[in-house]
Amino acid sequence: MFAVFSVLRKLRACIAMITALFVLVACQTGLSTGASTSITPGAPVPVALLVPHGASNANEQKLARDLESAARLAVADLSGVQIDLRVYGTAGNAGQAQQAAQKAVEDGAKIIVGPLHAESANAVAVAVAPKGVNVLAFSNNSTIAGGNLFILGQTFQDTANRLTRYAVGQGRKRILTVHSNNLAGELGRQAIQQAISANGASQAGTVGYAFSEQSVIAAVPAIRTAAEQNSADAIFLDANSAGALPLFTQMLPEAGLSAETIQYIGLSRWDTPPQTRDLPGVQGGWFAMPDPQRVLQFRSRFQAANGGAPHPLAGLSYDAIAAIGALAQTGQSDAFSRGRLTQSAGFGGVNGIFRFLPNGTTQRGLAVATIQNRQVVVISPAPSSFAGTGF
């Protein structure tokens, strides 16, 4: 049950509806970029896509195919702009990814989408930084973001902020943090506690646990004591279904922390894999997810075009091309500069609205969901713009 809870590097109607989402771009002026990344308005735009073609792992091979297929679907959906998509294999290797990025820039790429892994993304960004080329990587590891490297994945911070804002709006303001004592757990703890401070909630204690079944069981009394002594009305867990979530959601209510009196909140998705929804303890818990209607539309279109369901990360590739197309449509030669990438209106994609922040991370419009009778129920819809609620 205790597979390694790694820092996620990933992290999922009609064409007109999806295409319409591209026009969330706000026009800005006074921005500059290097000559090597300037585009010629009206001409095809060279874009490099770095995916793990050639990887030894079969799952990565499938992911590489799906990332490329999603990008090509996005290119086909664009109107008023031509994207010259050039695909480079990285084999999931940082050194090969760096070489591919250098070759892509030599070939004229104005912006790079990918690669997949954090180490590879960092190597790529360093290699092309002297040329002023920006990189939109598929990672969600916020520790690598910044400079010319932007990450497309849903971050712990983004998730924690959305859920904490919702919790405060529901009167749940005293939040106890429960986290594993490993790198992922530490990043999760930081994200939750920053969200608590930023959204008007109060820290109701922190309990860490070693990543083992015995330690999880031993942590239950400490969690109960912290919750009672600090009058916690919510418990924010970093655990997922491959780790401590099944045990915690069973044992904490048995220890007296009933879901009827305390709200359970998850930093991870509590609806995947599907059998997680059958756990009695996850019923009524809150978690964040991309706009499910848009994800379903993309899934259906991808399956119709490619004969199979997309990998959950494939939508990130579509979103990247959607943003690039929207920026190119503005007709500005500096369309891919940092200033234009981080324009506040954001972009629309198959996972909902999103925007790149100055620190290199991505803020996404997320829905808040729960599990009721083993079914996913959205209790706070994903926002449709960054001017709306949820931010």
MARNUKOL-949787 format. One record per residue (C-alpha): x, y, z; residue in one letter. Coordinates in pm, whole numbers, plus 32768, in hexadecimal, padded with zeros to 4 digits. Layout:
BEGIN
((X,Y,Z),"A") ...
This chain:
BEGIN
((8000,8000,8000),"M") ((811E,80E9,804A),"F") ((81A3,8131,7EEF),"A") ((8289,825E,7EEE),"V") ((81C1,83A1,7F00),"F") ((82A4,845D,7E0F),"S") ((8291,85CF,7DBD),"V") ((81AA,85C7,7C97),"L") ((8244,8639,7B51),"R") ((810B,8641,7AA3),"K") ((8045,8646,7B55),"L") ((7D47,8623,78F6),"R") ((7876,87BB,756B),"A") ((7919,8831,746D),"C") ((7A4F,88C0,73D0),"I") ((79BD,8A1C,73D1),"A") ((7992,8A1A,754A),"M") ((7AF9,89AE,7586),"I") ((7B82,8A9B,747E),"T") ((7AC5,8BBB,751B),"A") ((7B84,8B83,765C),"L") ((7CC6,8BEF,75B1),"F") ((7C60,8D5C,75A2),"V") ((7C90,8DA8,7713),"L") ((7DD7,8E54,76B7),"V") ((7DF5,8FBE,7728),"A") ((7EB4,90A8,7642),"C") ((7FD7,9154,76E8),"Q") ((80DD,9241,765F),"T") ((8235,92B5,76B5),"G") ((82C9,9158,76D0),"L") ((840B,90E7,762A),"S") ((84B6,8FA4,75CD),"T") ((85F9,8F34,752D),"G") ((8616,8F26,73B4),"A") ((863E,8DAB,73BE),"S") ((84DE,8D81,744D),"T") ((842F,8E8E,7381),"S") ((8322,8E0A,729D),"I") ((82AB,8E8D,7151),"T") ((8136,8ED8,7166),"P") ((8077,8E0D,7067),"G") ((8191,8D16,7028),"A") ((8197,8BB1,70AF),"P") ((821C,8BAC,7213),"V") ((832B,8AA7,725C),"P") ((82DD,89F7,73A6),"V") ((83AA,88D9,7437),"A") ((8300,87BD,74F2),"L") ((83E5,86EB,75CE),"L") ((834C,859D,7635),"V") ((83E3,8453,76B1),"P") ((83E0,839C,7565),"H") ((84E4,8288,757D),"G") ((84B8,8253,76F4),"A") ((84EE,80F1,7771),"S") ((83B6,80FE,7848),"N") ((8278,8096,778E),"A") ((81A1,8188,7855),"N") ((8280,82AB,77F3),"E") ((8273,823C,768A),"Q") ((80F8,824C,7691),"K") ((8102,839A,7743),"L") ((81ED,8420,7637),"A") ((80FA,83B7,7527),"R") ((7FD3,8450,75DD),"D") ((8089,8597,7621),"L") ((80DD,85B4,74AF),"E") ((7F7B,8555,7444),"S") ((7EE3,8657,752F),"A") ((7FCC,8764,74AC),"A") ((7F6F,8712,7344),"R") ((7DFF,871B,73A0),"L") ((7E32,8877,7431),"A") ((7EEC,88EB,72FA),"V") ((7DCB,8871,7222),"A") ((7CD0,892D,72FA),"D") ((7D7E,8A7D,72D6),"L") ((7CFF,8B7C,71DD),"S") ((7DAB,8CB4,7163),"G") ((7F06,8C35,71B4),"V") ((7FEB,8B21,7131),"Q") ((80C2,8A59,7221),"I") ((81EC,89A4,718C),"D") ((8200,8890,7291),"L") ((834F,87DD,729F),"R") ((8369,86AA,737C),"V") ((84AB,863D,7427),"Y") ((84DB,84FD,74EF),"G") ((8587,850D,7641),"T") ((8579,839C,76AA),"A") ((8521,8425,7803),"G") ((8690,8480,7830),"N") ((8709,85D8,78A4),"A") ((883F,85D7,77CA),"G") ((8780,8574,7693),"Q") ((8672,8673,76E3),"A") ((877A,8783,76F9),"Q") ((880D,871E,75AA),"Q") ((86B3,8716,750E),"A") ((8669,8874,758F),"A") ((87AD,88FD,7503),"Q") ((8761,885D,73B4),"K") ((8600,88EA,73BD),"A") ((867F,8A4C,73F3),"V") ((877D,8A1D,72DB),"E") ((8659,89AF,7201),"D") ((85A8,8AF6,724F),"G") ((84B9,8A9F,736D),"A") ((842D,8BD8,7412),"K") ((83A9,8B23,7546),"I") ((83C8,89C5,75D7),"I") ((82AF,88EA,7660),"V") ((832A,87D4,7747),"G") ((83E6,870E,77B4),"P") ((8340,862D,78B4),"L") ((8426,85FE,79DF),"H") ((849D,8712,7AC7),"A") ((860D,86C0,7A9B),"E") ((85EA,86C7,7921),"S") ((8522,880A,7928),"A") ((8628,88B5,79FA),"N") ((873E,8841,790E),"A") ((867D,88BD,77E0),"V") ((8634,8A12,7876),"A") ((879F,8A49,78D1),"V") ((8810,89E5,7774),"A") ((872B,8AD4,76B7),"V") ((8728,8BF8,77AC),"A") ((8846,8CAE,76F8),"P") ((876B,8CB5,75C0),"K") ((8646,8D4A,767F),"G") ((8566,8C1F,7633),"V") ((8454,8BD1,772F),"N") ((83FC,8A6C,7793),"V") ((82A0,89EA,77EF),"L") ((82E9,88A1,78A1),"A") ((81F1,8791,78FD),"F") ((8270,877E,7A65),"S") ((81B4,87FA,7B98),"N") ((82F0,8812,7C6C),"N") ((82EC,897E,7CDB),"S") ((8455,896C,7D58),"T") ((84D7,897A,7BF3),"I") ((83F6,8A94,7B78),"A") ((8479,8BEF,7B2F),"G") ((8548,8CAE,7A35),"G") ((84F8,8C28,78DB),"N") ((845A,8AE8,7967),"L") ((82E1,8AD4,7999),"F") ((8235,899C,7A18),"I") ((80E2,8931,7992),"L") ((807E,883A,7AA2),"G") ((7F8C,8876,7BBF),"Q") ((8060,88D0,7CED),"T") ((8030,8882,7E5D),"F") ((8019,89F8,7E9F),"Q") ((7F05,8A2D,7DA0),"D") ((7E40,8907,7E2E),"T") ((7E72,8972,7F97),"A") ((7E05,8AD8,7F4F),"N") ((7CC6,8A6F,7E9C),"R") ((7C5E,897E,7FAE),"L") ((7CB8,8A67,80CC),"T") ((7BF6,8B87,8033),"R") ((7ACA,8AA3,8010),"Y") ((7AEF,8A21,8173),"A") ((7AFA,8B80,8202),"V") ((79C2,8BD8,813B),"G") ((7915,8AAE,81DA),"Q") ((7979,8B1B,8338),"G") ((7A97,8A21,835F),"R") ((7BAE,8B01,83D6),"K") ((7C78,8A35,84D0),"R") ((7D3D,8942,83FA),"I") ((7E21,882C,8475),"L") ((7F31,87BF,8380),"T") ((7F94,8650,8369),"V") ((80BF,8601,828D),"H") ((81BF,84F3,8245),"S") ((8326,852D,82AD),"N") ((83BD,851B,8152),"N") ((8402,8615,803E),"L") ((82A1,860A,7FB0),"A") ((820E,8627,810C),"G") ((82E7,8750,8160),"E") ((8283,8803,801F),"L") ((8119,87B1,8066),"G") ((8133,8832,81CC),"R") ((81CA,8978,8155),"Q") ((80BA,89A6,8050),"A") ((7FA1,8963,8147),"I") ((802F,8A47,8253),"Q") ((806D,8B60,815A),"Q") ((7F07,8B3B,80E1),"A") ((7E85,8B48,8247),"I") ((7F43,8C8B,8289),"S") ((7EE1,8D29,813D),"A") ((7D6C,8CDC,8149),"N") ((7CFF,8D48,82A3),"G") ((7D09,8BF6,834F),"A") ((7DC6,8B93,848B),"S") ((7ECB,8A87,84C7),"Q") ((7E39,897D,85AC),"A") ((7F78,88B4,85C8),"G") ((8057,87DC,84EF),"T") ((8093,8667,850B),"V") ((819A,85B2,843D),"G") ((81C4,843D,8410),"Y") ((82D0,835B,8381),"A") ((8271,82B3,823F),"F") ((8218,815B,82C0),"S") ((80DC,80A9,832C),"E") ((8153,8090,8493),"Q") ((819C,8204,84A4),"S") ((8049,825D,8412),"V") ((7F9A,818C,851A),"I") ((8073,8229,862A),"A") ((801F,8389,85AD),"A") ((7EA8,8363,85E0),"V") ((7EA8,83AF,8759),"P") ((7F87,84DE,871E),"A") ((7E9A,8560,8613),"I") ((7D70,8534,86F9),"R") ((7E20,85E8,8816),"T") ((7E8B,8709,8737),"A") ((7D2F,872C,86A6),"A") ((7C8A,8731,87FD),"E") ((7D84,8816,88A7),"Q") ((7D83,8912,8787),"N") ((7C0B,8902,8742),"S") ((7C46,889E,85D8),"A") ((7B14,889B,84F9),"D") ((7BCD,8812,83C8),"A") ((7CEC,8721,8387),"I") ((7DB9,8758,824B),"F") ((7E67,8614,81DE),"L") ((7F7D,85F7,80DE),"D") ((7F45,847D,80C1),"A") ((7ECE,83D5,7F82),"N") ((7E2C,8286,7F3B),"S") ((7F7B,81DD,7EF6),"A") ((7FF7,824B,804C),"G") ((7F59,8299,819A),"A") ((7E02,830E,812A),"L") ((7D49,81C1,8156),"P") ((7DCF,8193,82B7),"L") ((7D9A,82F9,832A),"F") ((7C37,8311,82A5),"T") ((7BE0,81CF,8359),"Q") ((7C99,81FE,84A1),"M") ((7C67,8370,84E9),"L") ((7AE9,8359,84F4),"P") ((7B0C,821D,85C7),"E") ((7BE7,82E6,86B6),"A") ((7AD2,83E4,86EB),"G") ((7B14,84DE,85D4),"L") ((79CC,84A9,8523),"S") ((798C,853F,83CD),"A") ((7849,85C5,8460),"E") ((790B,86B3,8543),"T") ((7A53,86EA,848A),"I") ((7A8A,8724,8317),"Q") ((7B8C,8652,8261),"Y") ((7C46,86FB,8142),"I") ((7D38,8657,804E),"G") ((7E62,86E9,7F99),"L") ((7E4D,85C8,7EA2),"S") ((7D29,8551,7DCE),"R") ((7C42,846E,7E97),"W") ((7B8E,83E6,7D64),"D") ((7CB6,8337,7CC0),"T") ((7CE6,821B,7C8E),"P") ((7B6E,81D7,7C7C),"P") ((7B72,80D9,7D98),"Q") ((7BD4,81F1,7E87),"T") ((7A6D,826C,7E73),"R") ((79FD,8129,7F1A),"D") ((7AB6,8176,805E),"L") ((79BC,81D1,8171),"P") ((7AAA,82D1,8204),"G") ((7AC7,83AB,80CC),"V") ((7952,83E8,80BA),"Q") ((7918,855B,80F4),"G") ((7A85,85BD,80D7),"G") ((7AE9,86EA,8004),"W") ((7BEC,86ED,7EEE),"F") ((7C3A,87C0,7DBC),"A") ((7C2A,875B,7C4F),"M") ((7C2B,87FB,7AF3),"P") ((7AE0,885F,7A5A),"D") ((7A43,8705,7A24),"P") ((7967,876F,78FE),"Q") ((7A8B,87F6,7836),"R") ((7B5F,86C8,788C),"V") ((7A47,85E3,7814),"L") ((7A25,86A6,76CC),"Q") ((7B99,8682,768C),"F") ((7B98,8513,76E6),"R") ((7A7D,84CF,75F0),"S") ((7B20,8592,74D5),"R") ((7C74,84F6,7511),"F") ((7BE2,8398,7514),"Q") ((7B23,83DA,73D2),"A") ((7C5E,8459,7328),"A") ((7D56,835A,73B1),"N") ((7C8D,8223,7402),"G") ((7CDB,8220,7574),"G") ((7CB9,82EC,76B2),"A") ((7DC9,83F1,76F5),"P") ((7EC5,83DB,780E),"H") ((7E59,84C6,792A),"P") ((7F82,85A8,78DB),"L") ((7F35,85C7,7768),"A") ((7E58,86F5,77A2),"G") ((7F89,87BC,7812),"L") ((8017,87A1,76B4),"S") ((7ED2,881C,761D),"Y") ((7EC8,893D,7715),"D") ((802A,89A9,76BE),"A") ((7FDD,89B8,754A),"I") ((7E96,8A6E,7595),"A") ((7F56,8B7B,7653),"A") ((8060,8B96,7545),"I") ((7F56,8BB4,7436),"G") ((7E99,8CBE,74F7),"A") ((7FD6,8D8A,7528),"L") ((8037,8D69,73BA),"A") ((7EDD,8DE1,7355),"Q") ((7F23,8F33,73F6),"T") ((800B,8F81,72D3),"G") ((8123,8FF9,73B7),"Q") ((8289,8FA1,735C),"S") ((82D8,8F6F,74CF),"D") ((81B0,8E88,7506),"A") ((827C,8D88,75C9),"F") ((8331,8E77,76B1),"S") ((8315,8E4A,7829),"R") ((8233,8F7B,7845),"G") ((8138,8EF6,774C),"R") ((8140,8D93,77D4),"L") ((80E7,8E19,792D),"T") ((7FCF,8F01,78BF),"Q") ((7EC0,8EFF,79C7),"S") ((7D91,8E95,78F8),"A") ((7E21,8D3C,78C4),"G") ((7DBF,8C38,77C6),"F") ((7CB5,8B30,778E),"G") ((7D06,89C2,7763),"G") ((7C78,8868,7787),"V") ((7CBA,8869,78FE),"N") ((7C10,89BA,792F),"G") ((7CA2,8B16,794C),"I") ((7E0E,8B43,79AA),"F") ((7F1B,8C4B,79B4),"R") ((8091,8C57,79E2),"F") ((8109,8D11,7B15),"L") ((8247,8DE3,7B28),"P") ((82E9,8CDA,7C05),"N") ((82CA,8BDB,7AEC),"G") ((81AC,8B10,7B7E),"T") ((8051,8AED,7AE9),"T") ((7F0E,8B54,7B91),"Q") ((7DE1,8A88,7B25),"R") ((7C6D,8AB0,7B4A),"G") ((7C15,8980,7C1C),"L") ((7ACC,88EC,7C8D),"A") ((7A97,8871,7DF1),"V") ((79FD,8716,7DFD),"A") ((7993,8612,7EF9),"T") ((7931,84A4,7EFB),"I") ((77C3,8455,7F3F),"Q") ((7745,82F0,7F27),"N") ((7889,8294,7E75),"R") ((784E,8399,7D67),"Q") ((790C,84DC,7D20),"V") ((7837,860F,7D63),"V") ((78B0,876F,7D14),"V") ((7858,8854,7E36),"I") ((7907,898E,7DB5),"S") ((7926,89AD,7C3A),"P") ((7A6A,8A0D,7B93),"A") ((7A6F,8B85,7B4D),"P") ((7A4A,8BF6,79E5),"S") ((7B2E,8D24,7A05),"S") ((7C37,8DAB,7AED),"F") ((7B53,8ECB,7B47),"A") ((7A57,8DDF,7BE4),"G") ((7A3E,8D25,7D2C),"T") ((7B36,8C19,7D8B),"G") ((7C6D,8CFA,7D81),"F") 
